[in-house]
Amino acid sequence: MEKSLETHVEELMLEHGVIGVLCVDEQGLALTAKGTANPVNAGPISSLTESAKKLYPEIEPQPVICLESDACNLLIKSQDKVTTAIHKVPS
């Protein structure tokens, strides 16, 4: 039996350095948000992944988008019909 989305997110939150997880559907609506992830950012996260697909349409699977700052690193990956954004403490 497949694990639920919530179970996957809970497991991600236990990974070293992860402080937030946001999952977004194809329409840019938040499916779940934990930790520092804010569901208000679901639309912009979805928009970033759509822009990346337009920049690199020939790359499959879609690449991971990484945004870095002094406060946190944000890793964004779109797979199947769900986009996942992971907030991590900078290393």
N, C-alpha and C positions, 0 to 999 in steps of 0.2 A: 504494500500500500504506500502511496506517495505521502510525503510529509506535507503538512499544511504550510502556507506562506508564513504564518505566525511562528511556527516551529523553526523554520529556516532563519527568520529574523532574530529570534531569541538565541539561536546558536551563533549567529554572526556577532551579536552583542557580547558574547562571551570571549570572542577572539581578542588577543592582545592588542591594545591601542584603539580599538573600536569604541567610539563614544556616541554614535548615532547611526540609524539606518532608516532610509525612506524608500518605499516601493511605490511606483507610479504605473498606472495603466496606459494604454495607447492614446486615450483622450486627454492625458495630463492630469488625471485625478488621483489623489493619494489613496493607496490601498492600505498602507500601514506606515506608522512613523514611531520610532522609539528613540530614547535618549535625546541628543541635541538636534536631531532632525526635525524640521518644522514642516508640517503638511502644506503650509502656504507656499513653499518652494516647489511644489509638485509641477506646476506649469512651466516655470523656467528650466527645471531639470529635463522635462520632456522636450522642450524646445531645443536645448543643447544637443540632445541625442539625435533629434531630427536634422539639425544642422550638420552634425558629424556624418550622418548617413549621406547627405547631399555632397559633402566635401570628398568623401571616399566611398562612392557607391560600389566599387569593385572589391572592396575588402569584406570578406566573410570569414568568421563571424565579425561583427562590428567591434572596433577597438574600444579599449577602456579610455575614458576621458579622465584626466587627472588635473585638478585645480589645487595649487599649493599656496598656503599663506603661513604667516607666523603662528596663527591661532589654531589652524587645523588643515588637514589635507582632505580633499573630497574626491572620491573615486566613483565614477558613474559608468555603468555597464547596462546595455539593453540586450535582453535575450528573450526569445519567444515573444510574448506580449507584455512583458513586465520590464520596467527599467528600475534598477536598484542604485541608490546613491549611498555610499558608505562614508561617514565622517570618521576620520582617524586623527589621533594626536600626531603632530609632526615628529618625525624620527631624527 
